[in-house]
Amino acid sequence: MPDSIILTCQECKAKNRVPVARLEQRPRCGKCKTPLSTVDLGQVKAVTDQTFDREVLGSGMPVLVDCWAPWCGPCRSVAPVMEALAKKWAGRVRIMKLNLDENPGIGARYRITSVPTIMLVKDGHITETLVGAQPQEVLETAIDRIL
């Protein structure tokens, strides 16, 4: 487990290294002193075509993106696993969901033809793609590879 994480200030976009042990103390941006958001740590966050580049590719920490569709049974079975991963890996990995029915642009850009498709992103690059419903153990092993 890393000792610190990078949080991007929503105001000035400065990247701030914050010790994991101090996340509960409402950290502030070192540049503009605005409180840093820790609200989505430990939660699955939805992303869209419009926010994907900023939230996923521009993230200061590794990201696991669950590309899903509401009509997909296996996608719905993976949802509780994503919630569990978000809690377990809070502060180390961001867990995001992308509804491909509502956001076809990212699906087209990355040629996603099957759901669920799970992408692991580090430093703005997709490092691994898993297709199909995966058990939690497989996803945790994949997360270990990007940390």
N, C-alpha and C positions, 0 to 999 in steps of 0.2 A: 504494500500500500504506500502510495507516495505521501510525503510529509506535507505537500502543499499542492494547490490547484491554481489554475489561471482563470480568473473571472474578468470578463470584459465589461467595462463601465458602459451603461446604456446612454449616458450623457455625452461623454467626450471620446468614447471608444478606446480608451487606454486599457491595456492589458495589465492586470494586477495579480501578483502571486500572493495567495492567501494560505496560511497554514490551515490544514484541515481541522486541527484542534481549535481554531478560532472562528470557525464558520458560524457558530451559535452567537457570537458577540457582535453581530451586525457590522461586518467590515465596510470600510469606506475606501473610495478611490484615492490612490496616492496623489493623483494629479489634480482633480477638481473637488475632492472631498465629498462627492455624492455617495450615498449609501449604495453598496453593491447588491444586486439582486441575487439571492440564494433560493428564491421561491421554487424554482423548478428542479432543484437538486433533490433527488429521491423520488421524483415523479416522472411519469411518461408525458412528454410534451408533443403536441401536434405541430407539424410543420406543413407548409404549403409550397406551391411552385414559387410564390413570391418571397418566402422567407428561407427557403432551402439553402441558398448560397451563404447567407449571413449566419443562420443558426447551425447549419451542419458543417459546411466546408470552412467557415470562418470560426468555428468553435475553438476555444483554447484548450479543450480536453478531447479525448477520443469520443466518438459518437457511434452508437448502434442505431440504425434506422430500420424500422419495421415497415416495409411497403406492403400495404394491405388493401382489401376491398370489403365493403360491408356485406356483400352477398356470399363471401368465401367462408365456408365452415372451418377449414383449417386455420384461417386467419383469426377467427374468433377464439379458437382453442389456444392460440399462442398469446392472446391478450393477457391472461393472468401471469404467464411466464414473464412477459415484459414488465408488468407491475412489480413482480418479485425481484427482477434484475435491477430495476430502477432504485429500489430500496437498498438492496445489497451493495450496489456499486456507486451509491450516492457520493458525489465529490470526486469520483475517479473517472466515471464514464457517464455521458448523457444518453438517455434512452429516448428516442423520438419515433413518432408514427407519422406516416405519410399515406393518406387515403388517395389511391391512384384513380378512383372514379371521379373525385373532385379536383384532382391535380394531375392531369395527363401529361403536362409538360416535362416533369422530371422522369416519368416513366418512359417517355419517348427519348429524352436525352440519354438515358442510360440503358435503353433497349430492354426494359423490364417487360417480359411477356408472360410470367407466371407469378401468382401470388400464393402464399406470402413469399416475398424476397427480402432478405435481411442483408443490409450493407453495413460493413464496419469501416469507419472513416477515421483517419488519423492525419493530422497536419494538412487538412484540406484534400486528401487523396483517399479514394476508396481502396482499401487494402485487401478486402475479401468480400465475396458475395456468397450467401447461402440461399438456396432455393428450396422452398417447401417448409412445412412446419418442422421445427427443430426442438428437441428436448432441451431443458434448461442446462444440463451438463454440457452439451455440445456448444451452446452459446457462451457459457462461462469459459470453456477452453478457448474459443475464438477471441473472447475479450482478453484473456491472459496473453494471447499472442500479440495484441496491439498495445499492451501496456509496457 
